[in-house]
Amino acid sequence: MNLTYLRPLYRQSGPFASVYLDASSDTEDAGKRRDISAKDVADELAAAGADPAIRAAVEAAIRDHTGTGRHGLAVFATNGAVALTQTMDEPPARPVARWGEQPSVLPLLRGTHERVRWLRVQVDRIGGELTLDSGATLRTVRGDDDYPITKAQPGGWSQPRYQRAAEENWDRNAKDVAEAVAQAADEVGAEVVILAGDVRARQLLVEHLPPAVARRVADSEEAVPAAVAHRLAEILDAYRAGRAHGLAVAGVSEVRTPLEWGQVETLLIAPGLPDDTGDGLIAAAVTHDAEVVLVPPEEEPLPEGVGAVLRYRVGPAEGAGDEPAA
C-alpha cells in the first residue's frame, strides 16, 4: 500500500482521536444509524479523556460525511480539529474510538483493499484519451487527422497510394499516443494499462510501446486483481529469499531498528499483529518511505506478525550518525 496520504497526519503532534465506524448509505435508516454512531464515539472519546473540541470536530465530520454505498469511515483528529478522514472498503463490525499519543491507523489499512495503479487508454486512428483509475482524464492526444484517415475504396490506380498513406498516418498517430502512454504510466506508477477502442489502433499502439509498458497491457479491468495477486507473490518471494541473505527480517524487535534507520523497503504485517504495535511500525514506515503490505491469513505466518524486506543489509546506513534519523 502507498501510504503517502498519511504523511500530513504524522507531521502533527498528539494526542490523537482515531475513530472508525460503518458509514454505509445502502439502507433506509443509514442517516439515523450514523447519528447514533457519532454520539457513541463522542461518548467513548469523552470517557478516554478527549477534550470537547476534539469530540465536536469528530461528530461534525461523521454527520457531514456524504459517501455512498457500503463503506467504512475513518476520522483522525488532533489539536481541536480533524486532521484526516478516509473511506474504507470494508466497514468495521462496530464503532471504534481511541485516544492516544499516536494515531491508530492499522484498522484503516485492514479495512482497505490492496490496489495497484492502472491507466485506461481509449484509442482510435486519430489519437487517444488517457484516464486514471480514479476516473479523472489525465490527457487527450490528437494526432494528425488530415486526409486520409480511412483507406480508399477498392478500384482505381490510386488505391495503393491512398492505402499506404492511411496506414502511415495511423502509425504516426499511434506513435504519438504511445509516447504519451509510456510517460503517463511512469508518472503515475501504473502497473496495468487497459486498452480499449479501435482494434487496428490498439495493435499499432502496442507496437510502439516500450517493452516494459507493453507487458502491462490488458483488455479489461479483470486484469487488475490478477496484478494485485502477482505483486503480493513477488513481495513474499523477495521476503523468503531475503531471509537467507540478510535482506529480510522478522519479529518486532528485528524489524524496528531497520525501520528507524530507513533500511526497510517493504513492511509486512500479518493479521495477528496487535494494533498498538503495528501503529508504531507503520508511523516509521511512512516517515521513511517504506511500503506497507498486509499479508493474507492464508499465507505462512510471520514471527510475531511482522516482517520486512530490506533495501540493504541490516546495520546503520553508511555515513550515518550514532542515532537513527528522526
RODO-2510 file (C-alpha; in nm, 4 decimals, decimal comma):
residues 326
     n   res          X          Y          Z
     1     m     0,0000     0,0000     0,0000
     2     n     0,1112     0,3508    -0,0798
     3     l     0,0563     0,5463     0,2424
     4     t     0,1861     0,8884     0,1397
     5     y    -0,1580     1,0305     0,2214
     6     l    -0,0796     0,9632     0,5884
     7     r     0,2289     1,1851     0,5963
     8     p     0,0419     1,5042     0,6947
     9     l    -0,1058     1,3133     0,9882
    10     y     0,2373     1,2279     1,1255
    11     r     0,3577     1,5857     1,0929
    12     q     0,1144     1,6883     1,3663
    13     s     0,1542     1,6443     1,7394
    14     g    -0,0788     1,4331     1,9545
    15     p    -0,2740     1,3209     2,1297
    16     f    -0,4970     1,1895     1,8536
    17     a    -0,8548     1,0729     1,8297
    18     s    -0,8868     0,7748     1,5929
    19     v    -1,2434     0,6789     1,5056
    20     y    -1,3840     0,4008     1,2863
    21     l    -1,7476     0,3363     1,2007
    22     d    -1,9835     0,1937     0,9421
    23     a    -2,0807     0,4878     0,7195
    24     s    -2,2786     0,2851     0,4648
    25     s    -2,5740     0,4556     0,2990
    26     d    -2,7353     0,1481     0,1450
    27     t    -3,0260     0,1237     0,3935
    28     e    -3,3228     0,3499     0,4682
    29     d    -3,2094     0,4158     0,8243
    30     a    -2,8464     0,4896     0,7304
    31     g    -2,8632     0,8525     0,8420
    32     k    -3,0115     0,7607     1,1795
    33     r    -2,7536     0,4885     1,2386
    34     r    -2,4732     0,7295     1,1534
    35     d    -2,6042     0,9873     1,4023
    36     i    -2,6162     0,7206     1,6728
    37     s    -2,2596     0,6140     1,5895
    38     a    -2,1431     0,9757     1,6033
    39     k    -2,2823     1,0146     1,9536
    40     d    -2,1442     0,6784     2,0667
    41     v    -1,7888     0,7560     1,9561
    42     a    -1,8072     1,1033     2,1085
    43     d    -1,9056     0,9444     2,4395
    44     e    -1,6196     0,6941     2,4123
    45     l    -1,3728     0,9754     2,3418
    46     a    -1,5022     1,1708     2,6413
    47     a    -1,4511     0,8675     2,8646
    48     a    -1,0957     0,8316     2,7296
    49     g    -1,0141     1,1944     2,8110
    50     a    -1,0577     1,3725     2,4778
    51     d    -1,1439     1,7421     2,5088
    52     p    -1,4782     1,8883     2,3887
    53     a    -1,3251     2,0490     2,0774
    54     i    -1,1973     1,7132     1,9557
    55     r    -1,5302     1,5439     2,0218
    56     a    -1,7223     1,8175     1,8407
    57     a    -1,4885     1,8052     1,5402
    58     v    -1,5227     1,4276     1,5097
    59     e    -1,9010     1,4365     1,5435
    60     a    -1,9257     1,7058     1,2748
    61     a    -1,7047     1,5079     1,0359
    62     i    -1,9227     1,1994     1,0761
    63     r    -2,2519     1,3870     1,0306
    64     d    -2,1193     1,5771     0,7273
    65     h    -1,9912     1,2653     0,5508
    66     t    -2,1640     1,2081     0,2166
    67     g    -2,0186     0,8788     0,0911
    68     t    -2,2446     0,6396    -0,0972
    69     g    -2,2897     0,2615    -0,0873
    70     r    -2,1405     0,0203     0,1609
    71     h    -1,8207     0,1524     0,3203
    72     g    -1,6466     0,2439     0,6414
    73     l    -1,5180     0,5800     0,7580
    74     a    -1,2000     0,6637     0,9495
    75     v    -1,1634     1,0015     1,1215
    76     f    -0,8442     1,1300     1,2839
    77     a    -0,8417     1,4487     1,4907
    78     t    -0,5869     1,6386     1,6983
    79     n    -0,5393     1,9889     1,8384
    80     g    -0,9121     2,0588     1,8259
    81     a    -0,9610     1,9803     1,4559
    82     v    -0,9986     1,6906     1,2124
    83     a    -0,6636     1,6050     1,0552
    84     l    -0,7783     1,3351     0,8103
    85     t    -1,0896     1,1495     0,7002
    86     q    -1,0672     0,8408     0,4839
    87     t    -1,3230     0,5956     0,3488
    88     m    -1,2650     0,2206     0,3754
    89     d    -1,3810    -0,0619     0,1513
    90     e    -1,4883    -0,2714     0,4499
    91     p    -1,6877    -0,1106     0,7344
    92     p    -1,5941    -0,2141     1,0906
    93     a    -1,8270    -0,4510     1,2756
    94     r    -1,8844    -0,1848     1,5431
    95     p    -1,7799     0,1775     1,6027
    96     v    -1,4304     0,2212     1,7497
    97     a    -1,2935     0,5330     1,9216
    98     r    -0,9377     0,5621     2,0516
    99     w    -0,7493     0,8454     2,2200
   100     g    -0,3706     0,8230     2,2342
   101     e    -0,0344     0,9812     2,1603
   102     q    -0,0197     0,8328     1,8094
   103     p    -0,2938     0,7816     1,5510
   104     s    -0,4307     0,4275     1,5311
   105     v    -0,4081     0,3566     1,1574
   106     l    -0,3787    -0,0222     1,1342
   107     p    -0,7598    -0,0720     1,1325
   108     l    -0,7730     0,1673     0,8348
   109     l    -0,5290    -0,0479     0,6411
   110     r    -0,7113    -0,3662     0,7332
   111     g    -1,0378    -0,2201     0,6063
   112     t    -0,8874    -0,1072     0,2742
   113     h    -0,8310    -0,3397    -0,0205
   114     e    -0,4842    -0,3664    -0,1698
   115     r    -0,4683    -0,1826    -0,5017
   116     v    -0,2404    -0,1274    -0,7963
   117     r    -0,2438     0,1859    -1,0070
   118     w    -0,3848     0,1432    -1,3553
   119     l    -0,4407     0,3529    -1,6631
   120     r    -0,7175     0,3254    -1,9236
   121     v    -0,6432     0,4249    -2,2832
   122     q    -0,9300     0,4715    -2,5302
   123     v    -0,7847     0,4864    -2,8823
   124     d    -0,8982     0,5474    -3,2372
   125     r    -0,6957     0,6085    -3,5526
   126     i    -0,6535     0,9792    -3,4785
   127     g    -0,5443     0,9678    -3,1143
   128     g    -0,6436     0,8592    -2,7679
   129     e    -0,7724     0,9580    -2,4251
   130     l    -0,5843     0,8563    -2,1095
   131     t    -0,7898     0,8093    -1,7918
   132     l    -0,6656     0,7377    -1,4396
   133     d    -0,8069     0,4616    -1,2185
   134     s    -0,9830     0,7388    -1,0252
   135     g    -1,1880     0,8202    -1,3369
   136     a    -1,0143     1,1527    -1,3987
   137     t    -0,8977     1,2263    -1,7528
   138     l    -0,5193     1,2594    -1,7474
   139     r    -0,4666     1,3813    -2,1014
   140     t    -0,6006     1,3638    -2,4556
   141     v    -0,3710     1,3044    -2,7519
   142     r    -0,4757     1,4050    -3,1006
   143     g    -0,2545     1,3083    -3,3908
   144     d    -0,2651     1,4202    -3,7499
   145     d    -0,6270     1,3964    -3,8673
   146     d    -0,5521     1,5278    -4,2164
   147     y    -0,6841     1,3260    -4,5079
   148     p    -0,6561     1,0304    -4,5468
   149     i    -0,7717     0,8696    -4,2245
   150     t    -0,9622     0,5907    -4,3990
   151     k    -0,8407     0,3744    -4,6827
   152     a    -0,9686     0,4324    -5,0349
   153     q    -1,2458     0,2102    -5,1695
   154     p    -1,1317    -0,0762    -5,3936
   155     g    -1,0596     0,0142    -5,7543
   156     g    -0,8665     0,2889    -5,9322
   157     w    -0,4968     0,3401    -5,9996
   158     s    -0,4508     0,5480    -5,6799
   159     q    -0,5847     0,2878    -5,4361
   160     p    -0,2447     0,1518    -5,3189
   161     r    -0,1074     0,5038    -5,2676
   162     y    -0,4034     0,6059    -5,0539
   163     q    -0,3903     0,2831    -4,8535
   164     r    -0,0224     0,3379    -4,7777
   165     a    -0,0880     0,6984    -4,6786
   166     a    -0,3695     0,5947    -4,4463
   167     e    -0,1552     0,3283    -4,2769
   168     e     0,1340     0,5733    -4,2369
   169     n    -0,0988     0,8301    -4,0832
   170     w    -0,2447     0,5791    -3,8364
   171     d     0,1051     0,4661    -3,7463
   172     r     0,2257     0,8218    -3,6733
   173     n    -0,0801     0,8863    -3,4571
   174     a    -0,0296     0,5592    -3,2683
   175     k     0,3324     0,6571    -3,2042
   176     d     0,2190     0,9897    -3,0533
   177     v    -0,0285     0,8123    -2,8257
   178     a     0,2288     0,5504    -2,7264
   179     e     0,4744     0,8201    -2,6171
   180     a     0,2035     0,9784    -2,4002
   181     v     0,1046     0,6409    -2,2525
   182     a     0,4645     0,5498    -2,1655
   183     q     0,5175     0,8862    -1,9980
   184     a     0,1867     0,8688    -1,8071
   185     a     0,2462     0,5096    -1,6922
   186     d     0,5794     0,6180    -1,5493
   187     e     0,4360     0,9299    -1,3850
   188     v     0,1525     0,7532    -1,2007
   189     g     0,3230     0,4170    -1,1490
   190     a     0,0594     0,2290    -1,3491
   191     e     0,1040    -0,1470    -1,3194
   192     v    -0,1791    -0,2224    -1,5635
   193     v    -0,2590    -0,0382    -1,8877
   194     i    -0,6093    -0,1177    -2,0131
   195     l    -0,6603    -0,0624    -2,3861
   196     a    -0,9993    -0,0073    -2,5483
   197     g    -1,1192     0,1213    -2,8817
   198     d    -1,0371     0,0569    -3,2472
   199     v    -0,8716    -0,2820    -3,2941
   200     r    -0,6150    -0,1680    -3,5517
   201     a    -0,5290     0,1422    -3,3467
   202     r    -0,4683    -0,0778    -3,0417
   203     q    -0,2402    -0,3076    -3,2402
   204     l    -0,0323    -0,0157    -3,3666
   205     l    -0,0173     0,1403    -3,0210
   206     v     0,1220    -0,1777    -2,8619
   207     e     0,3869    -0,1995    -3,1342
   208     h     0,5165     0,1461    -3,0358
   209     l     0,5086     0,0998    -2,6578
   210     p     0,8356     0,0313    -2,4729
   211     p     0,8544    -0,3406    -2,3863
   212     a     0,8243    -0,2710    -2,0114
   213     v     0,4923    -0,0913    -2,0692
   214     a     0,3667    -0,3308    -2,3384
   215     r     0,3935    -0,6165    -2,0858
   216     r     0,1387    -0,4379    -1,8644
   217     v    -0,1265    -0,4089    -2,1376
   218     a    -0,4651    -0,5732    -2,0742
   219     d    -0,8083    -0,5711    -2,2376
   220     s    -1,0219    -0,5186    -1,9267
   221     e    -1,0231    -0,4314    -1,5564
   222     e    -1,0302    -0,8043    -1,4795
   223     a    -0,6507    -0,7878    -1,5064
   224     v    -0,6269    -0,5602    -1,2007
   225     p    -0,6968    -0,8235    -0,9276
   226     a    -0,4518    -1,0562    -1,1002
   227     a    -0,1891    -0,7800    -1,0903
   228     v    -0,2521    -0,7326    -0,7166
   229     a    -0,2043    -1,1046    -0,6531
   230     h     0,1073    -1,1152    -0,8698
   231     r     0,2596    -0,8214    -0,6879
   232     l     0,1936    -0,9763    -0,3468
   233     a     0,3544    -1,3000    -0,4638
   234     e     0,6645    -1,1092    -0,5784
   235     i     0,6955    -0,9326    -0,2412
   236     l     0,6583    -1,2583    -0,0456
   237     d     0,9155    -1,4257    -0,2721
   238     a     1,1561    -1,1363    -0,2030
   239     y     1,0951    -1,1769     0,1706
   240     r     1,1626    -1,5520     0,1671
   241     a     1,4753    -1,5153    -0,0454
   242     g     1,5961    -1,2217     0,1613
   243     r     1,5767    -1,4182     0,4871
   244     a     1,8624    -1,6356     0,3631
   245     h     2,0821    -1,3440     0,2578
   246     g     2,0371    -1,0799     0,5259
   247     l     1,7922    -0,8793     0,3168
   248     a     1,4784    -0,9613     0,5157
   249     v     1,3992    -0,9761     0,8864
   250     a     1,1089    -1,0906     1,1030
   251     g     0,9807    -1,0194     1,4502
   252     v     0,9037    -0,6874     1,6165
   253     s     1,2477    -0,6140     1,7615
   254     e     1,4259    -0,7273     1,4439
   255     v     1,2077    -0,5042     1,2256
   256     r     1,2006    -0,1931     1,4438
   257     t     1,5698    -0,0963     1,4145
   258     p     1,5934    -0,1222     1,0332
   259     l     1,2722     0,0793     1,0129
   260     e     1,4227     0,3565     1,2252
   261     w     1,7347     0,3572     1,0070
   262     g     1,5307     0,3815     0,6854
   263     q     1,6533     0,0430     0,5629
   264     v     1,3103    -0,1142     0,5080
   265     e     1,1728    -0,1250     0,1566
   266     t     0,8532    -0,3146     0,2414
   267     l     0,6936    -0,3701     0,5824
   268     l     0,4872    -0,6905     0,6035
   269     i     0,2058    -0,7090     0,8573
   270     a     0,0148    -1,0282     0,9364
   271     p    -0,3343    -1,0485     1,0908
   272     g    -0,2076    -1,1311     1,4415
   273     l    -0,0040    -0,8123     1,4975
   274     p    -0,1551    -0,6005     1,7809
   275     d    -0,2856    -0,2618     1,6673
   276     d    -0,0694    -0,0532     1,9008
   277     t     0,2491    -0,2318     1,7887
   278     g     0,1502    -0,2033     1,4243
   279     d     0,0703     0,1659     1,4574
   280     g     0,4230     0,2465     1,5745
   281     l     0,5824     0,0432     1,2955
   282     i     0,3572     0,1994     1,0322
   283     a     0,4492     0,5500     1,1532
   284     a     0,8169     0,4692     1,0997
   285     a     0,7429     0,3133     0,7598
   286     v     0,5580     0,6215     0,6370
   287     t     0,8312     0,8520     0,7694
   288     h     1,0999     0,6615     0,5786
   289     d     0,9009     0,5953     0,2575
   290     a     0,8629     0,2219     0,3112
   291     e     0,5703     0,0415     0,1522
   292     v     0,3299    -0,1447     0,3813
   293     v     0,1726    -0,4735     0,2751
   294     l    -0,0877    -0,6727     0,4687
   295     v    -0,0217    -1,0442     0,4390
   296     p    -0,3407    -1,2524     0,3967
   297     p    -0,4170    -1,5072     0,6703
   298     e    -0,3796    -1,7984     0,4286
   299     e    -0,0085    -1,7221     0,3801
   300     e     0,2563    -1,8689     0,6080
   301     p     0,2647    -1,6853     0,9433
   302     l     0,5254    -1,4181     1,0188
   303     p     0,7098    -1,4351     1,3547
   304     e     0,5237    -1,2029     1,5926
   305     g     0,3062    -1,0996     1,2987
   306     v     0,5595    -0,8770     1,1233
   307     g     0,8440    -0,8938     0,8729
   308     a     1,0345    -0,6645     0,6407
   309     v     1,2161    -0,6679     0,3082
   310     l     1,5272    -0,4518     0,3320
   311     r     1,6809    -0,2070     0,0880
   312     y     2,0261    -0,3193     0,2041
   313     r     2,1705    -0,5394     0,4760
   314     v     2,0971    -0,4821     0,8422
   315     g     2,3110    -0,2146     1,0080
   316     p     2,3351     0,1657     1,0203
   317     a     2,3373     0,3407     0,6875
   318     e     2,6896     0,4195     0,5657
   319     g     2,7931     0,7635     0,6779
   320     a     2,5057     0,7901     0,9278
   321     g     2,5481     0,9225     1,2802
   322     d     2,5067     0,7321     1,6022
   323     e     2,1327     0,7863     1,6200
   324     p     1,8575     0,6858     1,3774
   325     a     1,7199     0,9589     1,1553
   326     a     1,4141     1,1263     1,3012
***
